Amino acid sequence: MDIDKITKELQKPFKEDEIEWRVGATNKEKTMGLALPYVTNKAIQNRLDEVFGVFGWKNEFKQWKQNSQLCGISVWDDDKNEWITKYDGADDTNMEATKGGLSDSMKRASTQFGIGRYLYKLDPVWCPLKDGKYLEYTPPLPFWALPDNENNKGDKEIIQNKPVNLRGEVSDGFEKNDNELHVNSHIKSYDVHSNFKGDNKVKDNKLKENIERQSNLITDKQINLFNIRAKDKNRNKVYELLSNFGYDNVEGISKKDFNSILYYIDQLRAI
């Protein structure tokens, strides 16, 4: 048993149609909710079949604490000549209680083998709710959370298209980041006044704050992707969308909001 190879195969990202989304926490008005991704049970079974073979794994279920289900997934280890089992559990669901509990417990047990564990690394995404309990839209997955054959789509899109700003102007380079310019000018000012130790300490702290703030903003590559996606959309609608998220320019978008904004940009009608 090649542990490294098996681990890599188990942990590979799934296609977008193999991921389902549920509502987590909501706001008080129940107009917005956290979108939580899960690997579908069918995709988990297919992954186990691919890695261990149809007869190389098995599962078992037990009732746990009256209203919960416990699932154990076992895989055959040729080297040890024994079954290796890992368990996890889940509460019964409101609809089809037992069936929901069985399904959820298997999903949790599969993460013990690394299946779908990468989804826990996704930034939380708030989405509008329908009837206070259903996701109106499901957010897109970032490129790193997609299989290689889907992951390359974004890179090809950037390579094959020149940057276009929100004014519809084609540019040979990226738009400058105001924070970046501020930091660079601050560094120059810092060097000029390097003889004043007291001022240096204050300026050094401000410089660190600026750099830390910039690290939370989207990259040039992400700005380029945004501009490409927004180039055939209504300009006023794009600015309205940014305003709803609390931004007045593309360069100020934070990394944690980028995927959500990009998704809603894609929902806008092309002009």
Helices and strands as residue ranges (DSSP letters): H 3-10, G 16-18, E 19-26, E 32-39, H 41-52, E 57-64, E 68-77, E 82-91, H 97-111, G 117-121, E 126-130, E 134-135, G 143-145, H 148-160, H 178-192, H 197-215, H 220-230, H 235-244, G 250-252, H 255-267
